[in-house]
Amino acid sequence: MIIVTGSNGFIGSNLIRCLNQKGYRDIIAVDDHSNPSLKENTAHCDIQDFVQIEDFLTLVQKNKIKEENLLAIFHQGACSDTMEWDVEYLYKNNLLYSKELLNLAIRSKSPLIYASSASVYGSGKTFNESLKNESPINLYAYSKFKFDQLVRRELKKNHTQIVGLRYFNVYGPHEQHKGKMASVAYHLHNQLKEGGEIKLFEGSDGYDDGEQSRDFVYVEDVVKVNIWFLENNHVSGIFNVGTGRSQTFNEVAKSVIDWNKKGEIKYIAFPENLKGAYQSFTEADINKLRQAGYEEEFLSVEEGVKKYLDSIEQWPKNEPS
């Protein structure tokens, strides 16, 4: 049995597809299954059981999970809104829930592979997995940071595989439900379709117009990393998951324009509410991941955006109505 939280979401649903392709069928999907906007993400997945978030938490707290049958826990579920300022909500969804799953993994001696975030690095310019480089600048990032610190303490005890994956800017199929938190590539493509132009922020934080840059990583590459750790359960730790190469928003926009064979870029004022709470540059240091033995190459923005938009063309139901 494999547990996947956030099963109906962006990374969770892509992960389940890959698990199915590798022959895993005994999957417990944990999410808000009453949300109709999420159902299509797992419509064609092979899943044994669907469990509501709150019901699953109760099962874990009351030791009702058949631990002897548990192969692994993929914890992808969380509040992913970087602009969420409700402390209680974030504590419950990003910290308390994660703690319960960590306890389950320790009790059952089952691998826990969970989603952390590159947001823990804040506005810093050094992105390797060291405490001295971590300085979260919003509550979402702080919630991820706090759980990583708890995991670091547990890793010293060396009792089971625990892996924290610090995702950088993930994009790709099945993110349409995320609204404002969907990827840059997704929003730019829709802007171009609707108005014939792409809007990017003007220069900020010392960067020229549209030259703010991130490490954009394709979701299939993220899933491959998750599966690699499942298949290499002797490896534990906290690892960056990105391409290792920062690319600009202008490069993403150009890739979208090239695919659509039309469009232009318009630069808009940088929002006041994002000043001081926005990462203008990220670039994953993936040396630790490579040293652990992961050898797969990552798609560039140009390669990934083309693959993504090709998939949207093939599956028009993924586009917003």
N, C-alpha and C positions, 0 to 999 in steps of 0.2 A: 504494500500500500504506500502510495506517495501522496502527501498532502500539499496542495498548492493554494495558498491564500492570494487574494486578489486575482482569482482564477478567471474572472470575466473581463478583467482589465487589459490594458495594452500589453505589457510584458508577460503577465500571467497567461493570457490566452495563446500568445505565440509560443510560450514555453510548453504548454500542454500539447499543442500541435506537434512540436518536435519530439516530445516524450512518446506520443502516439506513433510517430514515424519510426521510433526506435523500439517499438513493441510494448511499451508500458500502457496498460489499460486500467489497472486498478488504481484509479486516481480519485481522491476526495477533493472536490472543488469548493472552496470557501470564499463566499462573496455575498453581496446584496443581490440575491437572485430575483428579487421583486422589481428590480430596475429594468424596464424594457429596453432602454438604450444600450444595455450591456449584453443582452441575450444573444444577439447575432454573432458576437465574437467567439462564442463556444458552440454555435449551432451545429457545426460539423465535427466536433471533437468527440472522442470516445472517453466517456467519464463514468465512473461507477456510481458516484453519489454527489449530490449537490447539497451543501449545508450552509445555512444562513450564518452570517458573521457572529451574531450574539449567541446563537445556539451552539456554535463551535466553541466559543470562549467558555461557555458553561460546561461543555463536555471536557475540555482541557482542565479546568479548575477542579472538577469533580473526579478527575482520573477515570473518565469513561472511554478514553481512546484505547483501542487494542494495541498496546505498545509493542507486543511481540511480533506484530505483523507490519510494523512501520519501517519502511525502507529509507525514507528521507522526507524532510520538510523543506519546501521552497516557500519562503515567506516574502511574497511580492506585494502584499496588501498594505496600504497605508494611506493617510491623507498626503497627497502629493502637491498640494497647493502652496507654493512658496510665499503667497501673500495672506495666508491664514494667520490670524492673530488671536484666535480663541485658545488660550493656554490649556484649559480643561479638555477641550476636544482633541488637541494635538497630543496631550499627555496620554489620554485613553487610547487613541488609535495608533500612535507611533511609538509609544514607550511601554505602556502597561501591556498591551496585546503582545508586543514583541518579547517582553519579559516572560510571559506565560509560555510562549512557544519555545523560548530558550530553556525553560525549566522542563518542558516536555521532552526536548531533545536530550537533555542531560539524563533525565530519568530513564528514557528508553534506549539511551546510547545510540541514537539515530542522528545522522547528519542534519545540520541546520544550515541552509544556504539562503541568505537573506539580502534584501535590497537596502543598501545604504545609499549615500548620495555624495557627489562631488561638491555639493553646496556646503559641506562642512569646512571647506577650505576658505570660504568667505571671499574677501577681496584680495587675498594673497596672490602671489605670483609663482609660488613653489607648490607643486602638486604631487608630492610623494607621501606615502602613508606614515607620517610621523606626527606626533602630537604637537610639536613645535610649529607645524605648518597649518594647524587647524584653528580657525577663528570664525565661527558661524555668525552671519549678519542678519538672520531672521529666525523666527521661532521654529519654522519647519526644519531648517538646517540644524538648529540647536537640539531638536528632538532626535534627529539622526545621530548627531554627535554624542549625546548622552548614552544612547544605546551602544554605540561603538565602544565607549569607555567601559561599559559593563562587560561587553564581550571580551575586551582585552584582558580584563581581570580573570575571566573564566578560561581564556586560552592558556593561561599560565598553569592551570590545573591539568591540562592535557587529558581530558576524559572522553571526548568524542569530537568528530569533525564539526567545526563551526567556521563558516565562511561568510564574511561581509563583503559585498560587492558594491563599490562606490561608482555608481553609474554617472557618466557624464551626460551630455545632451543626446538622449536617445530619440530616434525617429523611425517611422516605418508603418506598415499596415496595422490596422485595428486600433488606432488611437483616436478615431473620430469622435468618440464619446467624451473626450477630455476637455472639450470646450477651449477656454482660454489657456489651459495648461497643455494643450497639444503642441506638437513641435513647430519650430519655425518653418520648416519645409511645408508642412501641412497648411499653415495659415497663409504663407506666401502664395502657394498654388491656388488657394481659394480666392485670395485677393485679386490675383491676376485674372481668374475666370470671371469674377464678378465686375471688376472695374477697369480691366486692361492695364493696371499698374500695380507695382509692389511698393509697400511703404516700409521704410526702415528708419531707425532713429538717426538723427543728426549726430555729429561728433559729441563725445562726452568722455570724461575721465582721461583726457589726453589723447583720445582716439579720433581720427577723422570720420566723416560721414560714412556710416555703414561698415566701418573697419573694426568695430568691436568683434571679438572672435571667441569661439568656443570649440571644444572638442566634440564634434558631432559624430555619434556612433550609431550605426544601423542596428535595428532591433534583432535581426537574425544573428549578428555577431555577438550581441549581448546574450542571446539564448545559447549559443555555442559555448560561451564561457561557463554558464550555469551547468550545462550538461557535462562539460569537461570535469568540473569539480565533483559531480555525482559519480563519474567514472574513475576518479582519482581521490578516493575518500581518505587517503593518508595525508592530504594537504589541507591545512587549516590556516586561517589568518584573515586579515582585511586587505583587499586588493582593489586597485583602480581598474575600472573597465571603460576604456576609451580607445581611440585610435592611436594616441600618442602624438597626434598632430592637430594643432589649432588651426581652424579655417574661419574666414570672416563671414559675416552676414551677407556681405556683397557677393561672396563666392556662392553661398546658398542661393541667393536671388538670381545670379547669373545661370546657375544650373537649372532653376525652375523656368526661367525665361527661355533657355536653350531647348528644354524639353517641349515647351508650349509653342516654340517658334514665333513668339510675339511678346510684347510687353516692355515696360520701362520702369525705372526705379524712381520713387519720390521720397525725399528725406523729410521727416517730420520732427518736431521739437521733442527733446527727451523729457519724459514725464517727471514732474516734480516729486511724485510719491515714490519713485524708484531710486532717486538719488540717495546714495549711501546704503542701498539694499539691493544692489545689482552687480552681478559679476560681469565685468567688461572683457575678461580674458580667462579662459581655462585651457589647460592642456595636460592630459593625463600622463604622468610618469608611469609607464607600464613595465619598468624593469623588474619589479617584484613579481608580477604576473609571468613574465618571461622566465625568470629564474625558477619559478615553481614548476615550469615545464610546458606552459601553454605556447604553442608554436603557430597557430592559425594567424593569417594576415587579416587586417581589418579593411573594409571598404572605405574609400575616400568619399567626400561629399559628392563629387561628380558621379561616381559609380553608384553610391547609395541612393541619391535623389532620383536618378534614372530608373533604378530598379523599383523604387517606391512608387513613382508616378506611373510606371508601366503597370504595376499591380492595381492601382486605382482605376486605370483605364479598363483593365480586365474585369474588375469587380465594382461596377458603378454603385452598387448598394452601399459601399463604404463611404460614399460622399454624402455630405449633408443635404437634407431635402430643402 
